[in-house]
Amino acid sequence: MNPQANRFALPTSRLSYRIKHRAYRKAHPEIRSDPGGELPDLGHVPQQRGPLFAAARLVNRLVEEWIRQVIAWRSHRRGHIVICDRHFVLDFAAHSTRPRADERLSDRLHRWLLAHLYPYPDLVVFLDAPAELLFERKQDASIEYLRERQPRSTDENGGVEFIAS
């Protein structure tokens, strides 16, 4: 969901990203000393906003996801092989078996919609690495957050799983 890394991002996603990062820069003035440095992806940071904001955020996410799916379908129909380095179902629906008490209703609804309505990929190649190594390579999330998102088991291939549906 990083609009900077996607050329098909909605204007609303790009605007939201700019606003979020402006607030982050204001709260962390030490970032200004390195103008070329990247700011962390703040998608995992919980924010306390009202229900209208949550609804608008949910609608924007769903439109963003479905536009990308339509683009993938169109490319596939033209005979191209479509490779996604991440997939919405796998990124956001991963926690559906572990609901949190402090979780927003819009996030639960988002995961449910992804799990039940969004198409699953035909093939998934999952590469696993320890949370500490992921944090060392890119410090865009806390080690605790990365641990929470890891699968609970690995296979004999050293953590690389091949799953075909």
Order of alpha helices (4+ residues) and beta strands (2+ residues): alpha-alpha-alpha-alpha-beta-alpha-alpha-beta
